[in-house]
Amino acid sequence: MAEILVLVDHTEGVVRKPTLELLTLARRLGEPSAVFLGHDADSATEALGRYGAHKVYVVDAPEVDELLVTPAVDALTQIAGSTGPAAILLPSNPDGKETAARVALRLESGLITDAVDITAGEDGPVTEQSAFAATYQVTAHVTRGIPVITVKPNAAAPEPAPVTPEVEKWDVTFGPASAAAKVLSHSPRERGDRPELTEADIVVSGGRGVNGAENFAVIERVADTLGAAVGASRAAVDAGWYPHSHQVGQTGTQVSPQLYLAAGISGAIQHRAGMQTSKTIVAVNKDQDAPIFELADYGVVGDLFQVLPQLVEEIERRRS
């Protein structure tokens, strides 16, 4: 079977969910091989093998911590040049997309970013993307070189396919250009108990209808009841009601969860561009003519301050 390279996204050896999704998608195309950069490969190998990685290429060098995305670019380029994979898959986050662009340039290959699905085609991987603010679904495939593809989180549910991976240490040659910028220090980002916005299976977002920072507590209560991440519209963020890091939209974070609950959000095109690929969309809004209802799978015309507390009560009642 053709080899598919998957760049591992991890935190100190803990493999993040988007990588498990990539391994699941890679199995549709061929035989997944994981490319791991860092010093904690032993703790990650079991998880990678559980989701179908037949081989794990380990790049353990000081440059991994000292430089920016260039170690991943050098590693993928050199491994791909030696092994000739049928495709290279990366997570569609800022680092992943920058790495993918540089790798595609070096390999003189085609690049597809922000794919929401991948299937095997006669001429290689076929992707689906949402284009023009999610107004169109685009089917595409690379026509030159090794396809380099970044995939949005939640594009597929991780499915185990246990194997015992072969571990291969790989010595990467880092060129002078790679050291043009160096990392001077690391500081851990503060995280709460809620899931990451881009990786969450459920997102509960509030908009202008929340009418104040203090009222976002009702959004947070629904999110905590569902084990969801909290999002916000641009209007809510610009008003200072919620941090910018939680903004969902074309100029914020683009999400594609299994369930997206929009409360008090009108559904302007800027917001729709960031959540329209969600699998199921539920909207709560007092305005029955709000654009959000045009794409909602389920809609409730009503006051969110009456609807959401009832939703929480019903969820808790069914769980008891």
C-alpha positions in Angstrom: 0.0 0.0 0.0 1.1 3.6 -0.6 2.6 5.4 2.3 0.8 8.5 3.7 2.9 10.8 5.9 1.1 12.4 8.9 2.7 15.2 10.9 2.1 14.6 14.6 0.6 17.5 16.6 1.4 16.9 20.2 2.1 18.5 23.6 5.1 16.9 25.4 4.3 13.6 23.8 0.5 13.7 24.3 -0.9 13.3 20.8 -3.7 15.8 20.1 -7.0 14.7 18.6 -6.5 16.3 15.1 -3.6 13.9 14.6 -5.8 10.9 15.4 -8.3 12.2 12.9 -5.6 12.6 10.2 -4.5 9.0 10.8 -8.1 7.8 10.4 -8.3 9.7 7.1 -4.9 8.5 6.0 -6.1 4.9 6.2 -8.6 5.7 3.4 -5.6 6.5 1.1 -3.0 4.0 2.1 -0.7 3.1 5.0 -0.2 5.9 7.5 3.2 6.8 8.8 3.6 9.4 11.5 6.3 12.0 11.6 7.1 12.9 15.3 9.3 15.9 16.2 10.5 16.1 19.8 11.9 14.2 22.7 8.8 12.3 23.9 8.2 9.8 21.1 8.0 6.8 23.5 4.9 8.1 25.1 3.3 8.9 21.8 4.1 5.7 19.9 1.4 3.6 21.6 -1.3 6.2 20.7 -0.1 6.5 17.2 -0.1 2.8 16.7 -3.6 2.4 18.2 -4.9 4.6 15.4 -3.1 2.9 12.5 0.4 4.3 12.2 2.5 1.5 10.8 5.7 3.5 11.1 6.8 6.4 13.3 9.6 8.6 12.0 11.2 10.2 15.0 13.2 13.5 14.7 14.8 14.2 18.0 17.1 17.2 17.7 17.8 20.4 19.7 16.6 22.4 16.6 13.0 21.1 17.2 12.7 23.3 20.3 15.0 26.1 19.2 13.5 26.9 15.8 10.0 27.8 14.6 8.2 25.7 11.9 11.4 25.0 9.9 12.3 21.7 11.6 9.0 20.3 10.5 9.5 21.6 7.0 13.0 20.1 6.8 11.9 16.8 8.3 8.9 16.3 6.0 10.8 17.4 2.9 13.7 15.1 3.5 11.5 12.1 4.6 9.2 12.6 1.6 12.1 12.9 -0.8 13.5 9.6 0.4 10.3 7.6 0.8 8.0 9.0 -2.0 4.7 9.0 -0.1 1.4 9.2 -1.9 0.3 12.2 0.2 1.3 14.4 3.2 -1.4 15.3 5.7 -1.1 18.1 8.3 -3.4 19.7 10.8 -5.1 22.9 9.5 -3.8 25.2 12.2 -1.5 28.2 11.7 1.7 26.2 12.1 0.4 23.3 10.0 -0.6 25.6 7.2 2.7 27.5 7.1 4.6 24.2 7.2 2.5 22.7 4.4 3.0 25.7 2.2 6.8 25.6 2.6 6.9 21.8 2.1 4.8 22.0 -1.1 7.1 24.8 -2.4 10.3 22.7 -1.7 8.8 19.6 -3.2 7.3 21.5 -6.2 4.0 20.0 -5.3 0.4 21.1 -5.2 -1.2 22.3 -1.9 -4.7 22.1 -0.6 -5.6 23.7 2.8 -8.6 23.6 5.1 -10.0 20.3 3.7 -13.1 19.0 5.5 -13.0 15.6 3.9 -10.7 13.3 2.0 -11.4 10.2 -0.1 -9.3 8.1 -2.4 -9.6 8.9 -6.2 -8.2 7.4 -9.3 -5.6 10.2 -9.6 -4.8 10.5 -5.8 -6.6 12.0 -2.8 -9.8 13.9 -3.5 -10.7 16.7 -1.0 -13.7 18.7 -0.1 -13.4 22.3 1.0 -15.7 25.1 1.9 -15.0 28.2 -0.2 -16.1 31.8 -0.4 -17.3 32.1 3.2 -18.7 28.5 3.1 -21.0 29.5 0.3 -19.7 26.7 -2.0 -18.4 23.2 -1.5 -15.3 22.6 -3.7 -14.0 19.2 -4.7 -10.3 19.2 -5.6 -7.2 17.1 -6.2 -3.5 17.8 -6.7 -2.2 17.4 -10.2 1.5 17.8 -9.6 3.9 16.2 -7.2 3.1 14.8 -3.8 -0.2 16.1 -2.5 0.3 18.3 0.6 -3.0 18.7 2.4 -4.1 20.4 5.6 -7.3 19.1 7.2 -9.6 21.0 9.6 -10.2 19.6 13.0 -13.4 17.4 13.4 -13.3 16.5 9.7 -13.5 12.8 10.8 -14.2 10.9 14.0 -11.0 9.1 15.2 -11.4 5.4 14.6 -8.9 3.0 16.3 -7.1 0.4 14.0 -4.4 -1.0 16.3 -1.0 -2.0 14.9 2.5 -2.2 16.3 4.4 0.6 14.7 8.0 0.4 13.5 10.0 3.2 15.0 12.7 4.7 12.8 15.1 7.5 14.0 15.6 10.0 11.3 18.6 12.4 11.2 17.5 15.6 9.6 19.9 18.1 8.0 18.9 21.6 9.0 20.0 24.3 6.5 21.3 27.7 7.4 18.0 29.4 6.5 16.2 27.3 9.1 18.1 29.2 11.9 17.0 32.7 10.6 14.6 32.9 13.6 15.0 31.2 17.0 12.7 30.6 19.9 14.0 32.5 23.0 11.5 31.1 25.5 8.4 29.0 26.1 5.5 29.8 28.4 2.5 27.5 28.8 -0.8 28.9 27.8 -3.4 29.1 30.5 -6.2 26.5 29.9 -9.5 26.0 31.6 -11.5 22.8 32.0 -13.4 23.3 28.7 -12.1 21.7 25.4 -10.2 23.6 22.9 -12.5 25.6 20.6 -11.1 24.2 17.3 -11.1 20.6 18.6 -14.4 20.5 20.5 -17.2 18.2 19.4 -19.7 20.7 20.7 -19.5 24.5 20.6 -22.0 26.9 22.3 -21.7 30.5 21.1 -23.2 33.7 22.2 -23.7 36.9 20.2 -25.2 40.4 20.4 -28.4 39.0 21.9 -26.5 38.0 25.1 -26.4 41.7 25.8 -23.5 42.0 28.2 -20.4 40.3 29.5 -22.1 39.3 32.8 -24.8 37.4 30.8 -22.3 35.1 29.1 -22.7 33.0 32.3 -25.8 31.5 30.7 -23.8 30.5 27.6 -21.0 29.0 29.8 -23.6 27.0 31.9 -25.0 25.4 28.7 -21.4 24.6 27.5 -20.4 23.1 30.8 -23.6 20.9 30.9 -22.8 19.6 27.4 -19.0 19.4 27.9 -18.6 22.0 25.2 -16.3 24.8 24.2 -17.6 28.4 24.4 -17.6 30.7 21.3 -18.6 34.2 20.6 -19.6 36.3 17.6 -17.5 39.2 16.4 -20.1 41.7 17.8 -19.8 40.2 21.3 -16.0 40.2 21.1 -15.8 43.8 19.8 -18.1 44.9 22.6 -15.6 43.4 25.1 -18.1 40.8 26.4 -15.8 37.8 25.7 -12.1 37.3 24.9 -11.0 37.5 21.2 -9.5 34.0 21.4 -13.1 32.7 21.5 -14.3 34.5 18.4 -15.9 32.3 15.8 -15.9 33.6 12.3 -14.0 34.5 9.1 -11.6 36.8 11.1 -11.6 34.6 14.2 -11.5 30.8 14.6 -13.1 28.5 12.1 -14.8 25.5 13.7 -16.5 22.4 12.5 -17.9 20.6 15.5 -20.5 17.8 15.5 -23.0 20.3 17.2 -22.9 24.1 17.0 -25.4 26.0 19.2 -25.8 29.7 18.3 -27.6 31.8 20.9 -28.5 35.4 20.2 -26.4 35.4 17.0 -28.0 36.9 13.9 -25.9 34.9 11.4 -24.0 37.5 9.5 -21.8 36.2 6.7 -18.6 36.8 8.7 -19.9 34.5 11.4 -21.3 31.9 9.1 -17.9 31.5 7.4 -16.5 30.3 10.6 -19.1 27.6 11.6 -21.1 26.7 8.5 -19.4 23.3 8.1 -20.6 22.2 11.5 -22.4 18.8 11.3 -25.6 20.0 13.2 -26.5 23.6 13.8 -29.0 24.7 16.4 -30.1 28.4 16.6 -31.9 30.3 19.3 -33.0 33.9 18.4 -35.9 36.2 19.1 -35.9 37.4 15.5 -37.7 34.8 13.3 -36.1 36.4 10.2 -32.5 36.2 11.5 -30.2 34.8 8.7 -28.9 32.1 11.1 -32.2 30.2 10.6 -31.4 29.8 6.9 -28.6 27.3 7.7 -29.8 25.9 11.1 -30.9 22.3 11.2 -33.0 23.2 14.2 -34.2 26.6 15.3 -36.0 28.0 18.3 -37.6 31.4 18.0 -37.5 32.7 21.6 -35.6 34.6 24.3 -32.3 32.8 24.9 -32.6 33.7 28.7 -35.7 31.6 28.8 -34.8 28.9 26.3 -31.3 28.0 27.5 -32.1 27.5 31.2 -34.9 25.2 30.2 -32.4 23.3 28.0 -30.0 22.9 30.9 -32.8 21.7 33.2 -33.9 19.1 30.6 -30.4 17.8 30.0 -29.8 17.4 33.7 -33.2 15.7 34.2 -32.5 13.2 31.5 -29.1 12.4 32.9 -30.4 11.9 36.5 
